[in-house]
C-alpha cells in the first residue's frame, strides 16, 4: 500500500488522501481524530489535548475552515474527509 498523504498546517499533520489509504488490518492505524477551528483553539490552551491530536495516527478535517487555513497559509488543499464521512466509510469496510 502507498504511503498516505498528509498536509502540515498550524503544527498539525492533517490526513489528505482517500480513506481507503488507511489500512485497518495493521497496527499503523490505532487512532483517528478530527481537527476543527474549535479543537485547534482548545489545543492552544490545553497541552494534553494538543499532544493527543499530534500523536493521533490519522487526523482528518472536521469542517472546511481548517482546510481554508491550509490554503491561505500553505497554498495546499486538504482532501475533504470529515468526521461523518470517516465514520460511515469505516462502518462499511
N, C-alpha and C positions, 0 to 999 in steps of 0.2 A: 504494500500500500504506500502511496506517495505521502510525503510529509505535509501535514495540513498547513494552510496559510494563516498567518496572523498579522495584525497591524498594531504597531506600538503607538499609543496615544495617551497623553496625560499620565505617564508612568504605568500604564496597564497594557498587557498583551492581549488584544481582543481577537477572537477567532473570526476569520473572514474567508470561509470556504464552504463548500457543500457539506451538509450534515452527515452525508454518507462517508466523509473522510474521517469521521470519528469512529475508531474501532471500539466496539463494546465487548469484544471477546478476548481482550488482553488487559494487562494491568496499566496500560497507558492512559486509560480514562477511568478515573476514580470519582472525580467531581466535575460538574458543570454548573456554573453560576452565571448570573446576568449582571450587566453593568448599565446603569441609567444615570441621568443627572442627579437624582436623589441619592443613589448609592455612592456616586462619586463624592457628593457633598458630605455624606456621612463618613467616608473614608478620610476626609481631611481632618476630622476631629477624633476619630476612633481608630487608633493604630492596629488594634486586634482585627477589626473588620477589614481594614485595608490589607493587612497581611493575608487574611483568608481569601480575598479577591485576587491578590497577586499570586498566591500559591495554588489556586484552582487549576485543574488540568485544561479546562476549556471555558473561557469567559466569553459569553455571547451578548449581543445587544439586547436591551430591553427598551425599545423606543427609538426614535430617529435622532434625537438631539445629541447623543454621544457620537453617532456617525457623522453628524454635521460638524462637530468639533474636529473630528479627524480630517474631514475635507478642508476645513478652514485652516487648521494648524499644520497639517502634513501633506495636504493635497492628495490624500489617499481615501478611497471609498472603502467602507466595510460592508461586506455582504450581509444582507438582511436575514438574520436568524434570531428572531425574537423569542422570548420565553415560551409562549404558547406553541409556536412553530416547533421548538425543540421538544417540548412535552409530547405533542402528537406524533412527531417523527419517530421518537424512540418507543412510544407505545405501539406503533405499527411495526417496528422492527422486532 
